[in-house]
Amino acid sequence: RVWSRLRSRKARAWEQANTHSFFWGGAGKACDAAGWAHNLLAGYAAAMGGDTATLFVDIKKFYEHVAHEVLWKEAEATKFPLDLLRALVGLYSGSRSIVFGQACSAPLEAGGTILAGCSCATTLAKVLLLRLLVAVTKAFRSAEAKTVVDDISLQSLGPQKFVASVLGKAGNMLARGLEDDLRLPISAN
């Protein structure tokens, strides 16, 4: 518990220094509020006689597919505390066993992961996604981005052709960044 508190403080300090409108699921921005904000924008578009569309992207098995070398690159670029990352990657890189009742599996080696349930897991998700989401939202200011851990949405309002064009281009940029740069498998809806 002491180790968890110590690392949580450093992680939260990084989060406070890197707040963005697209990060949901933290203090003051509950996960379900992201859905309400989405519906509010859709209602506004309908009231104004415009269109709205949303692209939803899910990172498949997010915590199981994080390459540690990619995590290091993003941590350095976003000024995440590298001493904390070194300790976390050491923790995540250890052998694991599955225990059920009296049975125990042989040790399994995890190549690159983040441990779900770790006090810093959601912070590291933000570390991975920060630069990509900043780039997408700067390139497409009319695409409203929201992310809750590994679920990302892009929403656009306006005339139908405009909305389709924005989401098509922004979605392609997001998909390329996730799959090529961050090496994360995705499914889009």
C-alpha positions, 0 to 999 in steps of 0.5 A, spaced: 500 500 500 505 504 501 508 503 494 502 504 491 501 511 494 508 513 493 507 511 485 500 514 485 502 521 487 507 521 482 502 519 476 497 524 479 502 530 478 503 528 471 496 527 470 494 534 473 500 537 468 497 534 462 489 535 463 486 535 456 478 536 454 479 529 451 481 525 457 474 523 461 474 518 467 478 522 472 476 527 477 470 531 475 469 528 469 466 521 470 465 516 465 458 517 464 458 524 463 462 523 457 456 520 454 452 525 456 456 530 453 456 526 446 448 526 447 448 534 448 452 535 442 448 531 438 441 534 440 444 541 439 446 539 432 439 536 431 436 542 434 440 547 429 438 542 423 445 539 422 448 532 422 452 529 427 456 523 427 461 519 431 466 514 430 467 509 436 474 506 436 476 500 441 483 498 443 483 491 443 485 488 449 489 494 451 493 492 457 495 486 454 498 489 447 502 495 450 509 494 447 514 497 453 519 500 448 513 504 445 511 506 452 518 508 454 518 513 447 511 516 449 513 517 456 520 521 454 516 525 449 510 527 455 515 528 460 512 522 465 517 521 471 522 516 468 524 513 475 517 511 476 516 508 469 522 504 470 519 501 476 512 500 473 515 496 467 520 492 472 513 490 475 509 489 469 515 485 466 515 479 471 513 472 470 506 471 472 502 464 474 495 463 474 492 460 481 486 457 482 484 453 488 490 448 489 493 448 482 498 453 480 500 454 472 507 454 470 510 461 470 508 465 464 512 471 461 509 477 459 512 481 453 509 487 454 503 489 458 500 494 463 497 490 469 490 492 469 488 494 476 495 497 477 494 504 481 498 507 475 494 503 469 489 509 467 495 514 467 499 510 463 494 509 458 493 517 458 501 517 457 500 512 450 495 516 447 496 524 449 501 526 443 496 522 438 490 525 441 493 532 441 495 531 434 488 529 431 484 534 435 489 540 432 489 537 425 481 536 426 478 542 430 471 540 428 472 533 431 470 532 438 475 527 441 473 523 448 477 517 451 476 513 457 482 508 458 482 504 451 475 507 448 476 513 444 470 517 440 471 522 435 464 526 434 463 532 428 457 536 427 455 540 421 452 539 414 453 531 412 458 532 407 463 536 412 461 531 418 463 525 413 469 528 411 472 530 417 470 523 421 473 520 415 480 523 415 480 524 423 479 517 423 484 515 418 489 519 422 487 516 429 487 509 426 494 510 423 497 513 429 494 507 434 496 501 429 502 504 426 506 508 431 503 505 438 502 498 435 495 497 438 490 493 435 483 496 434 476 495 432 472 501 429 464 502 429 
